[in-house]
């Protein structure tokens, strides 16, 4: 499996912002903004988990 594959899935998670933003425009309710924040937190977490790290073997 390629190392960039998990990071691609992370970027695809940001596609979840589109329907939430569309719904927020239609309803105008501020509670929907919490969904936007949740999607950003999930995508950020996935990004940090799949980030390449340096391993120090001593």
LINTA-V859535 format. One record per backbone hydrogen bond with DSSP energy under -1.0 kcal/mol. NH is the residue of the N-H (numbers start at 1). CO is the residue of the C=O. If there is no record, write none. Layout:
nh=NH co=CO
nh=NH co=CO
//
This chain:
nh=8 co=4
nh=9 co=5
nh=10 co=6
nh=11 co=7
nh=12 co=8
nh=13 co=9
nh=15 co=12
nh=16 co=13
nh=17 co=14
nh=18 co=15
nh=21 co=17
nh=22 co=18
nh=23 co=19
nh=24 co=20
nh=25 co=21
nh=26 co=22
nh=27 co=23
nh=28 co=24
nh=33 co=30
nh=36 co=32
nh=37 co=33
nh=38 co=34
nh=39 co=35
nh=40 co=36
nh=41 co=37
nh=42 co=38
nh=43 co=39
nh=44 co=40
nh=45 co=41
nh=46 co=42
nh=47 co=43
nh=48 co=44
nh=49 co=45
nh=50 co=46
//
